[in-house]
Amino acid sequence: MSKRIHRGSDLRDFLKEQGVLEDVEERAMKQALALQLERLLKEKELTKAEMASRMKTSRAAVDRLLDATNTSVTLTTLGKAARALGRKLKIELAPA
């Protein structure tokens, strides 16, 4: 009799058991946000320096914002980035 391997929602369960689910989800959200910002910069044909100017901040701050591994981004910075790209920041609390 062969051992059956179950695939599906077990990854979330495994990450939760390891105590890292929240960290992994936060990093995934930041990566998705960084990718979205990069896409919008290209779409609007903006350089990082132009983005920084629009945000009234430094180029280094824009680099941190676009760094998928940097999860310490403030709501103020996100709001400035959204406005600089002609967007509106929307934050939502979802059920656990």
C-alpha positions in Angstrom: 0.0 0.0 0.0 1.5 3.3 -1.0 1.5 6.3 1.3 -0.9 9.0 0.0 0.4 12.6 -0.1 -2.2 15.2 0.4 -1.6 18.5 -1.4 -3.7 21.7 -1.1 -4.2 24.0 1.8 -1.6 22.2 3.9 1.1 24.9 3.3 -0.8 27.5 5.3 -1.3 24.9 8.1 2.4 24.1 8.0 3.4 27.7 8.1 1.0 28.3 11.0 2.4 25.4 12.9 5.9 26.7 12.4 4.8 30.1 13.7 5.7 32.0 10.5 2.4 32.3 8.6 1.9 36.0 9.5 5.5 36.9 8.6 5.2 35.1 5.2 1.9 36.7 4.4 3.3 40.2 5.3 6.3 39.6 3.1 4.0 38.4 0.3 1.8 41.5 0.5 4.9 43.8 0.5 6.2 41.9 -2.6 2.9 42.3 -4.4 2.8 46.0 -3.5 6.4 46.5 -4.7 5.5 44.8 -8.0 2.4 46.9 -8.4 4.3 50.1 -7.8 7.1 49.0 -10.3 4.4 48.3 -12.9 2.8 51.7 -12.4 6.2 53.5 -12.6 6.8 51.8 -16.0 3.2 52.4 -17.2 3.6 56.1 -16.4 7.2 56.2 -17.6 8.5 57.7 -14.4 12.0 57.3 -13.1 12.6 56.7 -9.4 14.0 60.2 -9.1 10.8 61.6 -10.6 8.8 59.5 -8.2 10.8 60.8 -5.3 10.3 64.4 -6.4 6.6 63.9 -6.7 6.5 62.3 -3.2 8.7 65.1 -1.8 11.2 62.5 -0.5 14.5 61.0 -1.4 15.4 58.5 -4.0 16.6 56.2 -1.2 13.1 56.3 0.3 11.6 55.2 -3.1 14.2 52.4 -3.3 13.0 51.2 0.2 9.4 51.4 -0.9 10.2 49.3 -4.0 12.3 46.8 -2.0 10.1 43.7 -1.7 12.1 42.6 1.4 11.6 45.9 3.3 8.3 45.5 5.2 8.7 48.6 7.3 6.8 51.0 5.1 4.5 53.6 6.7 1.0 54.5 5.7 2.2 58.0 5.1 4.8 56.8 2.6 2.2 54.5 0.9 -0.2 57.5 0.6 2.4 59.7 -0.9 3.3 57.0 -3.4 -0.3 56.5 -4.4 -0.9 60.2 -4.9 2.4 60.5 -6.9 1.0 57.8 -9.2 -2.4 59.3 -9.5 -3.9 56.6 -7.3 -5.8 56.3 -4.1 -4.5 54.2 -1.2 -7.1 51.6 0.0 -6.5 49.5 3.1 -8.9 46.9 4.2 -9.1 44.6 7.3 -10.1 41.1 6.1 -11.5 38.3 8.3 -8.8 36.0 9.8 
